[in-house]
Amino acid sequence: MSETVRLTALPQSSQNVIETVKEYGKRLFGFIRKRVNSNEDAEDILQDVWYQLTLLDNGPIEQLGAWLYRVAQNKIIDRYRKQKTGIPRRLHFLKMTRGALVSKRSF
């Protein structure tokens, strides 16, 4: 089976995207789910992968399966990087007191 898919303008390529989702959806979800903490995270990442697929306009993807798994892996890594280096949720809205930031210890 040839995995080369040409994605151009969406009305013509939407059928290709639908076929790709049907063919790779469950396996790709399983791949992602094994590497994240929840089904919700896996669904979010999978949605990002499908979105990335719809944005392509550089010509055919010769190894579609490999491309999908690579994008998924990169999205998983991005998610963990954001969690590790991101500001903890409780500190996103630092209070201002007389023009100065309130110390983290006061939270």
Order of alpha helices (4+ residues) and beta strands (2+ residues): alpha-alpha-alpha-beta-beta
